């Protein structure tokens, strides 16, 4: 029961009392659920001021630049944990014991192969298809192969589907890449880590032994951690909305992949690298900043700004450090990193960005690392989707565990009033 009330006073009407809800952390929230029955809706396109659900998975403080997964700060997880352990934490709520983690890792490792028939599914795509289009299609099609455990009302089915998705997404992601370059698919290997297995499926060939570089393996694992979950972002909200109708988990994750692809969301990493390449050197930065501020120009500074963070995205901080580490350890120099660092420096001192609290987000540096690892920009969002699958599943499971109510927003109708139809085309 809320111990605080808000009173909504409308002209000529009795005041409406609304509960004010308080979570563990974060701002208080006015419970408007009863408004519909009293003849009113709230209006909030883009949900800038609307909480769509209650959740215990992830908390973001946008003003302080804080990101917690089940209470654990993202920088601590990125530096001291590993992606599969973070998956366990997101899905189960607590850090695993050694025994729990070994059991979890064994289950995930032993379900990485996909049905052999799915190899033929890839053949239906053009080789030059964008890998995200292939990943979205293949993920949705998994429902045609794993229908033995798809009753979302059965908890054990939800658990099996979760493991299948977590295990098989790296395999599907790597197959999207191999198919796009005309190389044979590489089967998963159970002796490798989650990140190492992905890199092996991406880069090994039948012609010679491929040894996973531990620097790249650690960097990939950290990138996966940093992209694992981010509360009710556009793609997670899409997964929850799709799941609210009772849709099967593969369809829900495919919907999340589709939403993530947008350049305003997960597609920003690919767009950011393209932008840095277009800027190409620091002398061109002022011209691009001018375009970013021009309301008549649709150009945005990709990798900058965020709906929630009005401070530095804590993931960008870790990503920038990892960027330097990877390039230094690989003995690589990347001119784009120089451009990115200078762009960040200039933008963070520019009144336009300061007034609007626009800071680098998770996508600003990730592209530079992925490029240094030999991954083409068309695969950046595929990797984001692979990493975020655990977050999507965690929210999908939480929604079912808490009791699903179909998502059905209302609208402000500004179209025609009722009018009679007279056909102009009738014979
Ligand atoms: C992700 O939600 C999540 O959690 C997402 C994510 C996750 O992990 O799931 O964190 C991943 O999607 C990160 C964001 C990646 N996208 C980009 O980097 C694309 C560039 N960023 C912008 O498109 C934008 O910042 C958004 C979409 C991210 C946020 O947009 P909002 O919250 O709707 O803010 P807005 O568009 O209302 O902008 C407020 C003002 C506007 O100017 P004014 O009208 O006030 O004059 O800031 C300006 C905008 O024009 N602005 C930018 C800008 N971002 C906002 N101006 C220039 N460049 C930018 N990048």
Boltz pocket constraint, residues with backbone or C-beta under 6 A from the ligand:
constraints:
  - pocket:
      binder: B
      contacts: [[A, 226], [A, 227], [A, 229], [A, 230], [A, 232], [A, 233], [A, 234], [A, 263], [A, 264], [A, 265], [A, 266], [A, 268], [A, 292], [A, 293], [A, 299], [A, 300], [A, 301], [A, 302], [A, 303], [A, 304], [A, 305], [A, 306], [A, 307], [A, 308], [A, 356], [A, 358], [A, 361], [A, 362], [A, 363]]
      max_distance: 6.0
